[in-house]
Structure formats: structure tokens, C-alpha cells
Amino acid sequence: MTAEGFLEGRRLQMARGVLLQCIMGGYPESRFYGSDDGDLALVPDAAHIHRLPWSQQPRALAICDADELSGESSCLSTRGQLKAVIARYAARGLAPVVATELEFFVFAPNTDPTQAFQPPVGLDGRREDGFSAFSISSNNGLRPFFSEVYECMAALGLPRDTFMHEMGVSQFEINLLHGDPLLLADQTFLFKHLLKEVALKHGLTVVCMAKPLAKTAGSSMHIHQSVVELGTGRNVFSAEAGQPTATFRHFIGGQQAGMADFTALFAPNVNSYQRLCHPYASPNNACWSLDNRSAGLRIPASSPVARRVENRLPGADANPYLAIAASLAAGLHGIENELEPTAAIQGEFEVPEALSLPCTLHAALERLKCSHLARELFGKEFIEGYIASKTMELTSFFDEITPWERRVLAAQA
């Protein structure tokens, strides 16, 4: 939209079905979003109108809510779904607090998708070959790129906590400061957009796939969650003497109750399960533990005031609005129904069958399809539309034959 049209308050409308557009560009049957495919209104959030610092031509980006023309939020909007979850907490006098940890890879341009990604050539003329996890000098070859990333974050008002090199080749992680869940989802979205745009300026490719490289750690989007009282800001996971509360237990119980049903919301793509099939640091289970990274739900070591639950299942490819909404909705379900968690696990452990999660997108979609809890928390229209869109993507994947199949199976009798 032109700046003049925006400043005049001209309403921007969009076909309802666009909210269910699959990643290849197609749409499920119109019955999933209304046979007439009527319009939605895109209503800009006044707190999120940003001048884009990486653009030479003056441009701005406005984060919008997708509202029905009658005024209420569209149930197909993931941002609207997150706002509804936050409102349910507020009705109980509570406010969730979250932080996201986003991992990503920085690669050289990849013009041939049949070839593996490669790390870029750094200022020293060499490609990184690994073994740089947590190194203070590991991104020196990419310093011009990261310098502009930091500058653009500051220009967009995106505060950062820590930035580091992760375990993978040319893999990095940012920790965003904890705060309001909607704000953190907006910031995570903006940061991913910023990364890709700045990378293009520097002749690089940023990839937020869950598992872009074989035999290398994948990329997560861990979600740290706590709940405070409205007004006082007191963390309801900790009692006055510092011990965990019943609310803390019930929140974990709700997380466990929802993780299998919501796996397709946390791990939305075929590639998501490539990350989860290698369990260290990417646990595909609903176990919980005190500071054990093999558990899907980890309680980080912290003071009582900072007691929180880390959901380690979501990948970097997850929709931040939907992943945060699903995780918080499961926790609130546990609080409302006083669900008790299983016993905490420590050390080496085998995952009980009851706490295992779907290990393919097909299995996750089948689990979501049968979930009464998902329909209760997110509505029938959203869940059925989401499944329809993701089923199209899965079908498209199965329409192709992979190099592994040609290499290994063609010679079989």
C-alpha cells in the first residue's frame, strides 16, 4: 500500500482463504474457509509499524490483525488465536510471560536444491568446517552481516539478550528477552524476516529449516514460559518460601496432556521430524525434568522468581504465534483442570510409551485430527483448515522421489 493510502486510513482487505495458503502456494478446498471466500480486514497494530532499515527505498512494514468484516478476530488467524489464549489467562487474573530462543543457519547461496547447503566463504577466504560452538571468534568471517543485523534490530526496537554460535556448522542462536507473549511472537517474526532480508544484501542465505544439514544438529525455537499475577507480577510457579506451587505442577501436567495432540503445531513440516529423530537436544517426548536437555519439558536452573517451563519441541520452522499459543493453551488447560504431571525424570532414561510423540508429519496430523482438546482450545474451523493445508503439503512431498531412494533402492531386486 502507498504511504498516502495507509496514512489516510484506507482499509486493506484480503481473501479469507489466504490464511490457509500452503507453503507451495495452493489452497485447500473452499469449504475450509467459506465457499464464497469473502474478505478479511487487515487491521494494523499501531505498536508495530516499522520503517525497514535495510531497504534503500523508504519502506515500512505493519503487523496486522486479520479480522472478519463484522469486527471480530478471524479464527483462522494465528495471531488472533494467541490473543485469545492470553485473554483466557487474563480472565483468571493471570498473565503468561515467554521468551524464545531461535536457532538458524547462515549459508552461501544455494541455487541448486539437489545440492547440500554450504557455509559461506568468510573474510578469511575459508568456509567454516565446524567445531566452533560457543566460540567468541567463530562469526568473525561474517562480521559485516552480523553488524548490520544488530543495527537493524536496534532500529526495529528488538532487544536481544544473548547471541552465540551454536553446535552446527555456521549455526547461530539468539535469545530474545522475556515478556508479553504477543510481543515476543511479533519480535520473533520480525527477527526472522530481518535475518533473511539482511542476508540477501550480503550475498548470503539464512535458513530456518528445522534440519537443513544431515548429521548436524537441527534448529529449534525453544519457548520459555512462566505465569504471573496481574497487578502484582508475582510468579505463580513459586510460593513465598520459594518452593514450587501446585499451579506449577498443573501447568506441566497440561503441557504433557497437549504435546502429542499439538505436535503438528510445534513441528509443522516434513523436515521438522528430521530434527526430532536425533534425540539429543531435540527431544521428541513429553517427559519433564529439572535441567535435563533430553526431556521435552525442561525446568532450567533458576531462582524461584524466575521459575519457568521450557518447551523444547518447537523447531525454528514453527509459526511463533501458533507455537506459543499452543504451548500456553496446554498449560492453562492443566491449571484449569488441576492436571498432575508424571514424575520428573533425571539422567539417562527411556521414554515411556504414554509420553512418546508422533515421529512423522503424517502421524502428527492423524493425532491432531483425532484431538478433541485441539478443537476445544482452537476451534473446529481452525484445526480442520490447518490439517487440510498441511495435508496438501505432505501430499506434495510424497509426489517426489528423493535422491536416497534412487541411490539405495534402484539396485534392489
PyMOL commands that set and color helices and strands:
alter all, ss='L'
color gray80, all
select helices_A, chain A and resi 3-7+16-20+30-32+78-90+140-156+181-201+246-259+263-266+272-276+304-306+320-337+353-355+361-369+372-378+380-398+403-409
alter helices_A, ss='H'
color red, helices_A
select strands_A, chain A and resi 12-15+39-51+60-68+94-107+160-165+171-176+205-207+221-229+288-290+297-299+309-311
alter strands_A, ss='S'
color yellow, strands_A
deselect
rebuild
show_as cartoon
